[in-house]
Structure formats: C-alpha cells, structure tokens
Amino acid sequence: MPRLRRHPAEIGQLLAVLDPLEAQGLALGLPRAAVLRLRLLAEELFINSVLHGCGRTAGGCVAWALKPGRTTLGLRYLDNGPPWPPPAQPGDTDPQRVGGQGLRLLEAMASRLTRRRLGGWNVVHLEILLRNGSCLPPAS
C-alpha cells in the first residue's frame, strides 16, 4: 500500500498538499490531464476538510496517497474530522441545501468514488480512468 502523506488541516497547507501530489503523479509518468484532474479533486476534498470538518478543531489533519494502476489513477484521502453528513438524495436540487455540492463534483469527475468512516477517519477512495495515455471522463 502506498505511503500516506500527512498534513495539518489548515488553509495555508493547500499547496503543501497539492504540489507534491502533482509532482508525484508526473514523476510516475502519468498523463498530465489525469494528474491535473486528480489535483482538482484533491483540492475539493482538502478545502472541504478545512472549512467544514477537521480544520475547525485542534489537531485536525488530512492524509493522502496516490494509487496508480494500469488503467486507473487512484487517490486515497483521509481526514480526522467529524463524520460527514449523508449525501444528497438523487433528484435533490434544492439550491438552499447546505452541503453535498462538492460530493456532486467528485462524483461527476471520478470514474469511481467510495467514502466511509473508519476508526475516527473519513476515508475517500476515488479513481479516474486512464486509456492510451489520456484521462477519460466517466461514461455517461
């Protein structure tokens, strides 16, 4: 299993999270489009952690690891914040609803997304498809 990199859940740590993620992906020879897509998804996860979760408490931290595969690029992302609220239900388009919009972005841009609570951590695993050196959006 790839080594997890840990960071304090503080807004000033954003580039300390994103820049190494991008550099590692490019160093692995992964397509730039795939690495940038993953960077955007990691940014959404991190900002959400800082603003709505573990960033609001002392000792809040996040951790991540890239999981390159033959046809996919994966990201395992964790934060030690409070449990996430349940996701919006299909068809819930109420613009006044608080929360869930970032999850919709993640679901739209990733080919696979799972989230769970494990031992005091929120855990996300997401993947994007790689084929012929390109980054493909999920099938419609």
C-alpha positions as CSV (number, residue, x, y, z in Angstrom):
1,M,0.0,0.0,0.0
2,P,1.4,3.5,-0.9
3,R,2.7,5.6,2.0
4,L,0.2,8.1,3.4
5,R,1.4,11.7,3.5
6,R,0.0,13.7,6.4
7,H,-0.7,17.4,6.6
8,P,-2.3,19.8,9.1
9,A,-5.8,20.7,8.1
10,E,-5.0,24.4,7.7
11,I,-5.8,26.5,4.6
12,G,-2.1,27.6,4.4
13,Q,-1.2,23.9,3.8
14,L,-3.1,23.8,0.5
15,L,-0.1,23.9,-1.8
16,A,1.9,21.6,0.6
17,V,-0.8,19.0,-0.2
18,L,-1.4,19.7,-3.9
19,D,2.1,20.4,-5.2
20,P,3.6,17.0,-4.0
21,L,0.5,15.2,-5.3
22,E,1.0,16.7,-8.8
23,A,4.8,16.1,-8.7
24,Q,4.4,12.5,-7.7
25,G,1.9,11.8,-10.4
26,L,4.0,13.4,-13.1
27,A,7.1,11.6,-11.8
28,L,5.3,8.3,-12.3
29,G,4.9,9.2,-15.9
30,L,1.1,9.6,-15.7
31,P,-0.7,11.8,-18.2
32,R,-0.8,15.5,-17.3
33,A,-4.5,15.7,-17.8
34,A,-5.1,12.8,-15.3
35,V,-2.8,14.4,-12.8
36,L,-4.5,17.8,-13.0
37,R,-7.9,16.2,-12.7
38,L,-6.8,14.4,-9.6
39,R,-5.3,17.7,-8.3
40,L,-8.6,19.4,-8.6
41,L,-10.4,16.6,-6.8
42,A,-7.8,16.6,-4.0
43,E,-8.3,20.4,-3.7
44,E,-12.0,20.0,-3.3
45,L,-11.5,17.3,-0.6
46,F,-8.9,19.4,1.2
47,I,-10.9,22.7,1.2
48,N,-14.0,20.8,2.4
49,S,-11.9,19.2,5.2
50,V,-10.6,22.6,6.3
51,L,-13.8,24.6,6.1
52,H,-16.4,22.0,7.3
53,G,-14.5,19.3,9.1
54,C,-11.2,18.7,10.9
55,G,-9.8,22.2,10.1
56,R,-12.2,23.6,12.7
57,T,-10.6,21.6,15.5
58,A,-7.2,21.5,17.1
59,G,-5.1,18.6,15.8
60,G,-7.1,18.3,12.6
61,C,-5.2,16.6,9.8
62,V,-5.5,15.1,6.4
63,A,-3.6,12.3,4.7
64,W,-3.4,11.1,1.1
65,A,-1.7,8.5,-1.1
66,L,-1.7,8.1,-4.9
67,K,-2.6,4.6,-6.2
68,P,-1.5,4.3,-9.8
69,G,-2.9,1.4,-11.7
70,R,-2.6,0.0,-15.2
71,T,-5.8,1.7,-16.4
72,T,-6.7,4.0,-13.4
73,L,-5.2,6.6,-11.2
74,G,-6.5,6.4,-7.7
75,L,-6.4,8.7,-4.7
76,R,-6.9,7.6,-1.1
77,Y,-7.8,10.6,1.0
78,L,-8.5,10.7,4.8
79,D,-9.4,13.4,7.4
80,N,-9.9,13.1,11.1
81,G,-12.9,15.4,11.2
82,P,-16.4,14.6,12.4
83,P,-18.4,12.1,10.3
84,W,-19.8,13.5,7.1
85,P,-23.5,14.1,6.7
86,P,-25.3,11.7,4.4
87,P,-25.1,12.6,0.7
88,A,-27.9,14.4,-1.0
89,Q,-30.5,12.1,-2.4
90,P,-30.9,11.7,-6.2
91,G,-33.1,14.5,-7.6
92,D,-32.3,16.8,-4.6
93,T,-31.7,20.1,-6.5
94,D,-32.7,22.4,-3.7
95,P,-30.3,25.4,-4.1
96,Q,-30.7,26.2,-0.3
97,R,-29.5,22.7,0.7
98,V,-26.2,23.1,2.6
99,G,-23.6,20.6,1.7
100,G,-23.3,17.9,-0.9
101,Q,-22.3,20.1,-3.8
102,G,-18.6,19.1,-3.6
103,L,-19.6,15.5,-3.5
104,R,-21.5,16.0,-6.7
105,L,-18.4,17.4,-8.3
106,L,-16.3,14.5,-7.1
107,E,-18.9,12.0,-8.4
108,A,-19.1,13.8,-11.8
109,M,-15.3,13.9,-12.3
110,A,-14.3,10.5,-10.9
111,S,-15.0,7.2,-12.5
112,R,-15.3,5.6,-9.1
113,L,-15.9,7.1,-5.7
114,T,-16.3,5.4,-2.3
115,R,-16.5,7.0,1.1
116,R,-16.7,5.5,4.6
117,R,-15.9,6.1,8.2
118,L,-13.1,4.0,9.6
119,G,-11.6,4.4,13.1
120,G,-12.3,8.1,13.6
121,W,-11.3,8.9,10.0
122,N,-13.4,9.9,7.0
123,V,-11.9,7.9,4.1
124,V,-12.4,8.6,0.4
125,H,-11.1,6.4,-2.4
126,L,-11.6,7.8,-5.9
127,E,-10.3,6.7,-9.3
128,I,-10.1,8.3,-12.7
129,L,-9.7,6.2,-15.9
130,L,-6.6,6.2,-18.0
131,R,-6.5,4.8,-21.5
132,N,-3.9,5.3,-24.3
133,G,-2.1,8.0,-22.3
134,S,-5.2,10.1,-21.8
135,C,-7.6,10.8,-19.0
136,L,-11.2,9.9,-19.8
137,P,-14.2,11.3,-18.2
138,P,-16.7,8.8,-16.7
139,A,-19.1,7.1,-19.1
140,S,-22.5,8.7,-19.3
